[in-house]
Amino acid sequence: MTDAAAIPQVPQLKWLGRADYAATEAAMRAFTEARTPDTPDEIWLCEHPGVFTQGVAGRAEHVLAAGDIPVVQTNRGGQVTYHGPGQVVAYPLIDLQRLGLFVREYVYRLESTVLRVLQDYGVTGHRVAGAPGIYVKLDDPFGHAALTGPLDPADPFRGLGKIAALGIKVSRHCSYHGVAFNVAMDLEPFHRINPCGYAGLQTIDLAKIGVFTTWDDAAARLALRLQSQLSR
């Protein structure tokens, strides 16, 4: 057997294009169940036709009015979110044990990836404690000031829009699912749910804050940043 420590730790990029959500999730699960200590890590990149996805603890009441958009139950963490055209979805399939990462550090690196891609576009992203994902200030997305003061318990996301959502699954120390980064979407479906389980949370994309780029450019930047964060 190959010494796992000797395997190059640069995840391979796999471009799926427009991909059905349920089929992609099934493929991720099969990949993870079949992998061995010798299996190279991969990062899958795609966009999905419109779909709402529920995490393992997802509550039905957070889907307000799905309408004609299907709702798919998943085995990732977190609550309900929306995937659709104009959103870059990245699925890192990573042997965390081989890379020497605990889950908390892995989530931090995913968030750091999005923060650095936003920096590429001149946008300042922010973390919110206890609410995984990346947010921007709606009134000053290009400003560099940090978030200040304690969050308002009645409205912890006041003045913020969520631009990237995280939802992961770890099985036998290997990750799948991942991060969704909003580039240029129809954001209306987010009003049909409580995004990530938070009533009234506003969702935003690059286009709505005045950054006009292509899906391909944003996906390439996210892919390269993920490779950097998840390599050894």
Buried (B, 14 or more C-beta within 10 A) or exposed (E): EEEBEEBEBBBEBBEBEEBBBBEBBEBBBEBBEEBEEEBEBBBBBBBBEBBBBBBEEBEEEBBEEBEEBEBBEBBBBBBBBBBBBBBBBBBBBBBBBBBEBEEEEBBBBBBBBBBBBBEBBEBBBBBBEEBBBBBBBBEEBBEEEEBEEEBEEEEBBEBBBBBBBBBBBBEEBBBBBBBBBBBBBEBEBBEBBBBBBBEEBBBBBBBBBEBEBEBEEBBBBBBBBBBEBBEE
